[in-house]
Amino acid sequence: MAYTEDHIALAAEYALGTLDADERAQVETMMAVDKAFADVVQAWAYRLGVLNQMVGSVEPRPIVWENIRSELARTDFAQETPAPEASPPPPVPESSSIEAAPPELAPDVTPQPEPQPSEAEQPGTARPAPDALPDIAPIFMPQVHAPDPDVVRAPPAPVADNSNVIRLESRVKRWRTIASAAGALAAALLVTLSLQIFRPDALPGGLRPAPRIQTVEVKTPAAPLAAAAQYVALLQGQGGGPAFILTVDGATRNFTVRKVGATPEAGKSFELWLISDKLPRPRSLGVIGAGDFTARPVLGSFDPEVVNGATFAVTVEQAGGSPNGQPTSAPVFSGKLIETVPPSQPQAPAKK
């Protein structure tokens, strides 16, 4: 289930313990009915739990507890003090010249106290002259009447909707809390990484890095290659003069045929053969070219012992060589390999 940023922020604040009682009850209800949301809260608790390992317990000062006790005592006293009872309104004065007022007075009219009889009205006193002003304070009686329907009442002031402001303020508070927690977590991780690099012994066993094992490979200088042996065979006929010189490299087993005194007939070709008692039949090494030198790499497919003990022969074949892979005439020139240059022994490296 995908959760909004508010849900994730609420889970993080619950893990930090910065929610009030109502919000904590809301989160606990969501955790009880939504297993996935409970996993989100547990994940935040696991991430932020590292802060408890980096910070030790701090004992508050005694003045803090004294302030808490005095605040609780003051709150309890304010709740127990009863509110003063409202005094009953004074009676409405009576007058013969004014019509009786309705029993309910307007809320903005304050009733006047009942006037006391003056000395002139007391019995046994002389009445003043008709033109004399009485020494009595004037009394203003409130006029009570029904509301005038022609009077237009002022419309009530519009009530501003502050729900968006409250919601935005709550989000800002949550994101500030998350940012503070993320900053503290990043600082803790930075300190842990620094200790792992520079002082791993200061960390607990579970946070120490694994020991590094470095493998160093020491290469000894390679021994110099030994020079391979060189083999030569003089291929000559019945007359005793050399017709071809065959040279074989002992390392690569490539051979080179040098033409010395043999000249092929017109429409014919010289073909070189390898004859050995370890082979069932002669093996063709190819046609010798018309130039002075002919090189072939075909000896690499034969065993060295076979090459060293074989007889190399040359036959005259039709142009292009034998058509069936077998010599069609007797050999006219032949010879065996002899070692002319022995293989050199590798020299030991000089001691320093």
DATAPE-V765344 format. One record per residue. N is the residue number from 1. PHI is phi in whole degrees, -180 to 180 (none if undefined). BURIAL is 1 if it has 24 or more other C-alpha atoms within 12 Angstrom, else 0. D_CENTER is the distance of its C-alpha to the mean C-alpha in whole Angstrom. Layout:
BEGIN
N&PHI&BURIAL&D_CENTER ; N&PHI&BURIAL&D_CENTER
END
This chain:
BEGIN
1&none&0&21 ; 2&-88&0&20 ; 3&-107&0&20 ; 4&-78&0&21 ; 5&-66&0&20 ; 6&-65&0&23 ; 7&-64&1&22 ; 8&-66&1&19 ; 9&-65&1&20 ; 10&-64&1&23 ; 11&-65&1&21 ; 12&-66&1&20 ; 13&-67&1&23 ; 14&-65&1&25 ; 15&-67&1&22 ; 16&-78&1&23 ; 17&84&0&27 ; 18&-102&0&28 ; 19&-87&0&29 ; 20&-83&0&33 ; 21&-65&0&35 ; 22&-65&0&35 ; 23&-68&0&32 ; 24&-65&0&31 ; 25&-64&0&33 ; 26&-64&0&32 ; 27&-66&1&28 ; 28&-65&0&30 ; 29&-66&0&32 ; 30&-64&0&29 ; 31&-66&0&27 ; 32&-70&0&31 ; 33&-100&0&31 ; 34&-127&0&27 ; 35&-67&0&25 ; 36&-65&0&22 ; 37&-67&1&22 ; 38&-63&1&23 ; 39&-66&0&20 ; 40&-64&1&18 ; 41&-63&1&20 ; 42&-65&0&20 ; 43&-66&0&16 ; 44&-66&1&17 ; 45&-64&0&20 ; 46&-70&0&17 ; 47&-70&1&15 ; 48&-86&1&18 ; 49&-68&0&20 ; 50&-66&1&19 ; 51&-64&1&21 ; 52&-67&0&24 ; 53&-76&0&24 ; 54&-88&0&24 ; 55&-118&0&26 ; 56&-84&0&30 ; 57&-76&0&32 ; 58&-121&0&35 ; 59&-85&0&38 ; 60&-68&0&39 ; 61&-71&0&43 ; 62&-62&0&46 ; 63&-66&0&47 ; 64&-66&0&44 ; 65&-64&0&45 ; 66&-63&0&48 ; 67&-65&0&47 ; 68&-65&0&45 ; 69&-64&0&49 ; 70&-66&0&51 ; 71&-67&0&49 ; 72&-66&0&49 ; 73&-66&0&53 ; 74&-67&0&53 ; 75&-68&0&51 ; 76&-64&0&53 ; 77&-66&0&56 ; 78&-68&0&56 ; 79&-74&0&55 ; 80&-82&0&58 ; 81&-71&0&60 ; 82&-73&0&62 ; 83&-76&0&62 ; 84&-67&0&66 ; 85&-76&0&68 ; 86&-74&0&69 ; 87&-76&0&73 ; 88&-70&0&75 ; 89&-69&0&76 ; 90&-69&0&80 ; 91&-70&0&82 ; 92&-80&0&83 ; 93&-66&0&87 ; 94&-101&0&90 ; 95&-150&0&92 ; 96&-80&0&95 ; 97&-85&0&94 ; 98&-115&0&91 ; 99&-66&0&90 ; 100&-62&0&88 ; 101&-81&0&84 ; 102&-63&0&82 ; 103&-65&0&80 ; 104&-102&0&77 ; 105&-97&0&76 ; 106&-66&0&74 ; 107&-67&0&71 ; 108&-99&0&71 ; 109&-107&0&75 ; 110&-97&0&76 ; 111&-67&1&79 ; 112&-90&0&82 ; 113&-66&0&84 ; 114&-69&0&87 ; 115&-72&0&90 ; 116&-85&0&93 ; 117&-67&0&96 ; 118&-76&0&98 ; 119&-67&0&101 ; 120&-69&0&103 ; 121&-88&0&102 ; 122&-71&0&103 ; 123&-68&0&107 ; 124&89&0&110 ; 125&-108&0&108 ; 126&-81&0&110 ; 127&-81&0&108 ; 128&-76&0&108 ; 129&-68&0&109 ; 130&-63&0&108 ; 131&-87&0&107 ; 132&-83&0&105 ; 133&-79&0&101 ; 134&-70&0&100 ; 135&-90&0&98 ; 136&-130&0&95 ; 137&-70&0&91 ; 138&-67&0&90 ; 139&-117&0&88 ; 140&-101&0&85 ; 141&-98&0&85 ; 142&-71&0&82 ; 143&-96&0&82 ; 144&-109&0&80 ; 145&-149&0&80 ; 146&-72&0&78 ; 147&-63&0&75 ; 148&-79&0&76 ; 149&-71&0&74 ; 150&-77&0&75 ; 151&-78&0&72 ; 152&-85&0&69 ; 153&-77&0&66 ; 154&-72&0&63 ; 155&-66&0&60 ; 156&-66&0&58 ; 157&-67&0&55 ; 158&-65&0&52 ; 159&-92&0&49 ; 160&-73&0&46 ; 161&-90&0&43 ; 162&-100&0&40 ; 163&-66&0&38 ; 164&-65&0&35 ; 165&-66&0&35 ; 166&-65&0&35 ; 167&-64&0&32 ; 168&-65&0&30 ; 169&-65&0&31 ; 170&-65&0&29 ; 171&-65&0&26 ; 172&-62&0&26 ; 173&-64&0&27 ; 174&-66&1&24 ; 175&-69&1&21 ; 176&-65&0&23 ; 177&-64&1&23 ; 178&-65&1&19 ; 179&-63&0&18 ; 180&-64&0&21 ; 181&-65&1&19 ; 182&-65&0&15 ; 183&-65&0&17 ; 184&-65&0&19 ; 185&-64&1&16 ; 186&-64&0&14 ; 187&-64&0&18 ; 188&-64&0&18 ; 189&-65&0&15 ; 190&-64&0&16 ; 191&-64&0&19 ; 192&-63&1&18 ; 193&-65&0&17 ; 194&-63&0&20 ; 195&-67&0&22 ; 196&-64&0&20 ; 197&-84&0&21 ; 198&-99&0&24 ; 199&-136&0&26 ; 200&-68&0&24 ; 201&-70&0&28 ; 202&-80&0&27 ; 203&-93&0&24 ; 204&-63&0&25 ; 205&-62&0&25 ; 206&-72&0&22 ; 207&-99&0&20 ; 208&-74&0&22 ; 209&-72&0&20 ; 210&-67&0&22 ; 211&-63&0&25 ; 212&-87&0&24 ; 213&-113&0&27 ; 214&-108&0&28 ; 215&-99&0&30 ; 216&-109&0&32 ; 217&-99&0&34 ; 218&-103&0&38 ; 219&-99&0&40 ; 220&-85&0&43 ; 221&-61&0&45 ; 222&-69&0&46 ; 223&-69&0&50 ; 224&-63&0&52 ; 225&-69&0&53 ; 226&-79&0&56 ; 227&-67&0&59 ; 228&-74&0&60 ; 229&-74&0&63 ; 230&-118&1&65 ; 231&-122&1&68 ; 232&-137&1&71 ; 233&-129&1&73 ; 234&-94&1&77 ; 235&-93&1&78 ; 236&-134&1&81 ; 237&-102&0&84 ; 238&-70&0&88 ; 239&-71&0&89 ; 240&94&0&87 ; 241&-82&0&85 ; 242&-70&0&81 ; 243&-101&1&80 ; 244&-139&1&76 ; 245&-118&1&74 ; 246&-103&1&71 ; 247&-117&1&68 ; 248&-125&1&65 ; 249&-85&1&62 ; 250&-69&1&61 ; 251&-81&0&57 ; 252&-96&0&57 ; 253&57&1&60 ; 254&-90&1&60 ; 255&-119&1&64 ; 256&-132&1&66 ; 257&-105&1&70 ; 258&-106&1&72 ; 259&-78&1&75 ; 260&-112&0&78 ; 261&-137&0&81 ; 262&-91&1&81 ; 263&-130&0&81 ; 264&-72&1&81 ; 265&-74&0&83 ; 266&-67&0&83 ; 267&77&0&81 ; 268&-122&0&80 ; 269&-139&1&77 ; 270&-87&1&76 ; 271&-126&1&73 ; 272&-94&1&72 ; 273&-129&1&72 ; 274&-112&1&70 ; 275&-118&1&73 ; 276&-146&0&72 ; 277&-73&0&74 ; 278&-87&0&70 ; 279&-113&0&70 ; 280&-68&0&72 ; 281&-156&0&72 ; 282&-63&1&72 ; 283&-114&1&69 ; 284&-78&1&69 ; 285&-106&1&67 ; 286&107&1&68 ; 287&-81&1&70 ; 288&-77&1&71 ; 289&-71&1&71 ; 290&-78&0&73 ; 291&-78&0&72 ; 292&-75&0&73 ; 293&-125&0&69 ; 294&-134&1&67 ; 295&-114&1&64 ; 296&-140&1&62 ; 297&-103&0&59 ; 298&-75&0&61 ; 299&-71&1&62 ; 300&-66&0&58 ; 301&-87&0&58 ; 302&-106&0&61 ; 303&-70&0&61 ; 304&-59&0&62 ; 305&-66&0&65 ; 306&-66&0&67 ; 307&-67&1&66 ; 308&-70&1&68 ; 309&-102&0&71 ; 310&-83&1&71 ; 311&-107&1&74 ; 312&-103&1&73 ; 313&-129&1&76 ; 314&-123&1&76 ; 315&-118&1&78 ; 316&-97&1&80 ; 317&-120&1&78 ; 318&-67&0&78 ; 319&-58&0&76 ; 320&96&0&72 ; 321&104&1&73 ; 322&-67&1&74 ; 323&-78&0&73 ; 324&-114&0&73 ; 325&80&0&71 ; 326&-125&1&74 ; 327&-64&1&77 ; 328&-101&0&80 ; 329&-145&0&82 ; 330&-73&0&83 ; 331&-65&1&81 ; 332&-102&1&82 ; 333&-138&1&80 ; 334&-156&1&78 ; 335&178&1&77 ; 336&-121&1&75 ; 337&-77&1&72 ; 338&-128&1&73 ; 339&-84&0&70 ; 340&-100&0&71 ; 341&-126&0&68 ; 342&-73&0&66 ; 343&-68&0&63 ; 344&-81&0&62 ; 345&-82&0&60 ; 346&-66&0&57 ; 347&-82&0&58 ; 348&-70&0&56 ; 349&-63&0&54 ; 350&-67&0&55 ; 351&-82&0&55 ; 352&-92&0&54
END
